[in-house]
């Protein structure tokens, strides 16, 4: 069986030690990340299999479903293993399938956080991430709301998401930011400056949309490297992320047990220097 242990370990913040290949649960919702999945038992099976394959970081959000995704995680793997970290996010609201609205109002963030605590069945969120800056609310106020929740013991560690390097600096002046979750992949390097800042400060970087699905299937360089390793292009995309930086923690998502095993098997792929150079040029 594939094992996430092959990816190695990383410590997020002072004490959240996880394997460097996690699982993003967003796909375990209905179309448009809205409503229930068609097969709840399969969703539970995928979550349990991820844990059985050594995943120790599961990423979710209040807005996935909304709320249903967190409930699936609770129903599938609660009581949680001692080494399992459930990371969730707040700061978005939903008005329908595929629709995402930002709300960084401190009162709203408190409401979302407390709701996540109840659905996940925990006393405190191990890693709580501000999902996105709200242009209608000063970013410092939104981050400050999470700092207050942390002081109250409702959040252990704080992360941020969908930020630029300046917003990372603003947040870091208020709290100890332990993680950043931005879009990043072998074909999408727009957040490279933020990744480099995370490297300098020892902050974990959780790339979302790490497989660049729909963008790499016909890429000749990636396909040839995949063939050499008897792997899929998506496995190579994950192997590149793991090799690209020691602070990167990919969180690929899937609703398929077969694809889950393929993703986790990518932890065992080792790319050589010439392959890394070819992939660096593939963006």
SVG drawing of the C-alpha trace seen along z (x, -y; Angstrom):
<svg xmlns="http://www.w3.org/2000/svg" viewBox="-27 -48 48 50">
<polyline fill="none" stroke="black" stroke-width="0.4" points="0.0,0.0 1.2,-3.5 2.3,-5.5 2.5,-9.2 5.4,-8.4 7.6,-8.4 7.2,-12.2 9.0,-12.8 7.9,-15.1 7.5,-18.8 6.7,-20.6 4.1,-23.3 4.5,-26.0 5.9,-24.9 4.3,-21.5 2.1,-20.3 4.3,-17.5 2.7,-16.1 3.8,-14.1 4.6,-16.3 1.8,-14.9 -1.7,-15.7 -5.2,-15.4 -7.5,-18.2 -11.1,-17.2 -12.9,-19.9 -13.8,-17.4 -16.0,-15.5 -18.9,-17.8 -21.5,-18.2 -21.0,-19.9 -19.6,-23.4 -18.5,-22.5 -22.1,-22.8 -24.4,-20.4 -23.9,-16.7 -21.9,-14.2 -23.8,-11.6 -22.2,-8.8 -21.6,-9.7 -20.2,-6.2 -17.6,-6.6 -16.6,-10.0 -16.1,-8.3 -14.2,-5.5 -11.8,-7.9 -11.1,-9.8 -10.5,-6.6 -8.2,-5.3 -6.2,-8.5 -5.5,-8.1 -4.7,-4.4 -2.2,-5.3 -0.4,-7.5 -1.9,-11.0 -1.6,-13.1 -3.0,-16.4 -6.5,-16.8 -7.5,-20.2 -11.1,-21.4 -13.1,-24.6 -16.4,-25.8 -17.3,-26.9 -17.0,-23.4 -20.6,-22.2 -21.0,-24.6 -20.3,-22.9 -20.9,-19.4 -17.3,-18.7 -16.3,-19.1 -19.1,-16.9 -18.0,-14.1 -14.5,-14.3 -15.9,-13.9 -18.2,-11.1 -15.5,-9.2 -12.4,-9.4 -13.5,-10.6 -12.1,-10.0 -9.0,-11.4 -5.7,-9.6 -3.2,-11.4 -1.0,-12.4 -3.8,-13.5 -4.2,-17.3 -7.4,-18.6 -6.9,-22.1 -9.9,-24.1 -10.6,-27.7 -13.1,-30.5 -13.7,-33.8 -15.9,-32.8 -19.6,-32.6 -21.6,-30.7 -24.8,-31.7 -24.8,-28.8 -22.8,-26.3 -19.5,-27.7 -20.2,-31.0 -17.7,-32.3 -18.1,-35.6 -15.5,-36.9 -16.4,-38.0 -13.5,-38.9 -15.7,-40.6 -14.4,-39.6 -17.8,-38.6 -18.4,-36.4 -15.0,-34.8 -15.8,-34.0 -19.1,-32.5 -17.5,-30.3 -14.7,-29.2 -17.0,-28.2 -19.2,-26.3 -16.2,-24.4 -15.3,-23.4 -18.7,-21.9 -18.9,-20.1 -15.4,-18.6 -16.1,-17.7 -12.9,-19.3 -12.2,-21.7 -9.9,-23.8 -9.0,-23.9 -5.4,-22.7 -4.7,-24.9 -7.2,-27.5 -6.7,-29.5 -8.1,-32.8 -9.5,-31.7 -9.0,-35.0 -8.5,-38.7 -11.8,-40.7 -11.3,-44.0 -14.2,-45.5 -12.4,-44.8 -8.9,-45.8 -6.8,-42.7 -5.3,-43.4 -8.8,-43.3 -9.5,-39.9 -6.2,-38.5 -6.7,-40.1 -10.0,-38.3 -8.1,-35.0 -5.5,-36.2 -8.3,-36.8 -9.7,-33.3 -6.2,-31.9 -5.9,-33.7 -9.2,-32.2 -7.9,-28.7 -10.2,-28.1 -7.4,-28.0 -4.0,-26.4 -2.1,-27.7 -3.0,-30.3 -2.6,-30.1 -3.6,-32.4 -4.6,-31.7 -4.7,-33.4 -2.4,-36.2 0.5,-38.2 3.8,-38.8 2.7,-42.1 -0.4,-40.5 1.9,-37.8 3.9,-40.6 0.8,-42.3 -0.4,-39.1 3.0,-38.1 3.2,-41.4 0.0,-40.4 0.3,-36.7 2.8,-33.9 1.7,-32.7 2.6,-29.0 1.2,-28.3 0.2,-29.9 -2.2,-28.2 -1.9,-29.6 -2.5,-28.3 0.8,-26.9 1.8,-24.0 4.3,-23.0 2.3,-25.1 1.3,-28.0 4.2,-29.8 2.4,-33.1 2.9,-32.6 6.7,-32.0 7.5,-35.2 5.2,-34.1 6.8,-30.7 10.3,-32.2 9.1,-34.3 7.8,-31.2 11.1,-29.5 12.9,-32.5 10.7,-32.4 10.1,-28.7 6.4,-28.9 4.7,-25.8 3.4,-26.4 0.2,-24.4 -0.3,-24.6 -3.9,-24.3 -4.8,-23.0 -1.4,-21.2 -2.2,-18.8 -2.9,-21.6 -5.6,-19.3 -6.5,-20.3 -3.1,-22.0 -0.5,-19.3 -2.0,-16.3 -0.5,-17.2 2.8,-18.7 5.6,-16.9 8.3,-17.4 6.1,-16.3 4.7,-13.3 8.2,-12.1 9.4,-12.2 6.2,-10.4 6.9,-7.7 10.5,-7.3 9.1,-6.7 6.1,-4.6 4.0,-7.3 1.2,-9.6 1.7,-13.3 -0.2,-14.1 2.2,-12.0 5.1,-13.9 3.4,-17.2 3.3,-16.1 6.8,-14.8 8.0,-18.1 6.3,-20.0 7.8,-17.8 11.2,-18.3 10.8,-22.0 10.9,-23.2 11.2,-21.6 8.4,-23.9 5.8,-22.7 3.1,-20.4 0.9,-19.3 -2.8,-18.6 -4.2,-17.0 -7.9,-16.2 -9.9,-13.5 -13.2,-11.6 -11.7,-8.4 -10.0,-5.7 -7.9,-4.7 -6.7,-8.3 -6.1,-8.7 -3.6,-5.8 -2.0,-7.2 -1.5,-10.6 0.0,-9.1 2.3,-6.8 3.9,-10.0 5.6,-10.4 8.0,-7.6 9.1,-9.2 12.5,-10.8 13.3,-13.2 16.9,-13.8 18.5,-17.1 18.0,-17.1 14.3,-16.2 13.9,-19.1 15.5,-21.5 13.2,-20.3 10.2,-20.8 11.4,-24.2 11.3,-25.2 7.8,-23.7 5.8,-26.6"/>
</svg>
